[in-house]
Amino acid sequence: MRHLTFSLHDWLFLIFLLCAAVVFSSIVHYIVFRYIHGGKPETRRRSNQIERYMTWPARAVSLLICLLIALPFVPRIPGPWESRASQILEVLLVLALGWLAISGVYLFEAITLRRFDVTAKDNLRARRVHTQMQFIRRMIIGGIVVLDAVALLWSFHDPNLWKWGTGLLASAGLASLLLAAAAKSTVSNLLAGLQIALSEPIRIDDVVVLQSYWGRIEEITSTYVVVKVWDERRLVVPLAYFIENPFENWTRRRADILGTSFLYVDYSIPVEPLRQELTRIVRESPLWDGRVCGLQVTNLSERTMELRCLMSSVDSSQSFDLRCDVREKMIDFIRREYPNALPTVRFEAKSEAHPEPSLGYSTSQLSS
């Protein structure tokens, strides 16, 4: 292969072609994105997301296309060198197109999810869309990577590599079977992810109780779920667990929930004043949603009477705070108004000198 022998004029023309390709691709990029901007506020917000995800892959694609167009005009370049340069540019173009396609998937997800705010009060539909979009995004990106690998093999100027690309695409089903046999747990989690996306037993930001852990669904990947526990820890659970095992979902349909606080008092206490005091406490609390408030005697033992304070809140976090507030204020009311009605232990003392039994009382304040 002979060496390249460029004159000064040829080098200047080559630099001119490179600069022209860069300038022309930048002009095309500027015109396209200027048209996308538009004048409406909604269009501007959308164009900001387009610039965030699509600017650099679009620049790379337009520049590589311009370089491929300008390559035949390079003077006195040998055929093998031109073929090699064209091969490199085509490989880079295929990679840039894959980059552009993946960025388009992220852009579509961002534009779609922008209308669904999970921080809103009624966010059931938003959580459903966020959960489904995460799984769909991963599936589409996986398909793009496979197609881009096939296109990369087809872009080489070698018929043997073309056969490799065709074989890779044709054997995708066989490879899937082999992977399923080799990694049963991974495949089961992938299938569980598809089932979760369709049947929706859990969604992003759902409140769940899992193996006595209370937390929120923070992330759903293709193989596992991240649960943010109330004390800021993260519980990582395989996807298949949510299909094969029972668990509590407190926000399956709605976020509002009923909460209870139990009091254990002596039989001598009147119930109606406690019921009135509970109503007053709950009505004054901003944590109550105004739906349910009641006090009932739910159980009797040989020593105490069990009272259940029932109240409702808009979500589980406020319900927990309301239960603690009610428990604290009700105990304070009982201590202040009925101090002898706290749980007591009765005992009978007998004396040998006085066979007549004498009954005595001893009060021990027990925590409820």
PyMOL commands that set and color helices and strands:
alter all, ss='L'
color gray80, all
select helices_A, chain A and resi 8-37+41-73+79-113+124-154+159-170+172-182+184-199+239-244+271-284+316-337+339-341
alter helices_A, ss='H'
color red, helices_A
select strands_A, chain A and resi 207-210+213-220+224-229+234-238+248-249+257-265+293-300+305-313+344-349+358-363
alter strands_A, ss='S'
color yellow, strands_A
deselect
rebuild
show_as cartoon
